[in-house]
Amino acid sequence: MGEYDVALKKMHRVDSIKKQILQYESLISKLVEEPDYESHYAAHKDTGLVYDKRILGDNLARLNREMDELDES
């Protein structure tokens, strides 16, 4: 693979990660937490679906690590 192909592949992956990060951040911003006690779960304010905040945070951290690795290479 040539340098151009590698750079193009990297650029597409960076764009994909940025979109996923924005989607996670948007989702997290729309979660409503229980005000009376600390919980790992929160409901989406529009749909009512319940999400595990630990999993969302782990996925967001994984994407940010991958983005950092791509920036270093």
Secondary structure as GFF3:
##gff-version 3
##sequence-region A 1 73
A	DSSP	alpha_helix	3	29	.	.	.	ID=ss1
A	DSSP	beta_strand	31	32	.	.	.	ID=ss2
A	DSSP	beta_strand	41	44	.	.	.	ID=ss3
A	DSSP	beta_strand	50	52	.	.	.	ID=ss4
A	DSSP	alpha_helix	53	72	.	.	.	ID=ss5
###
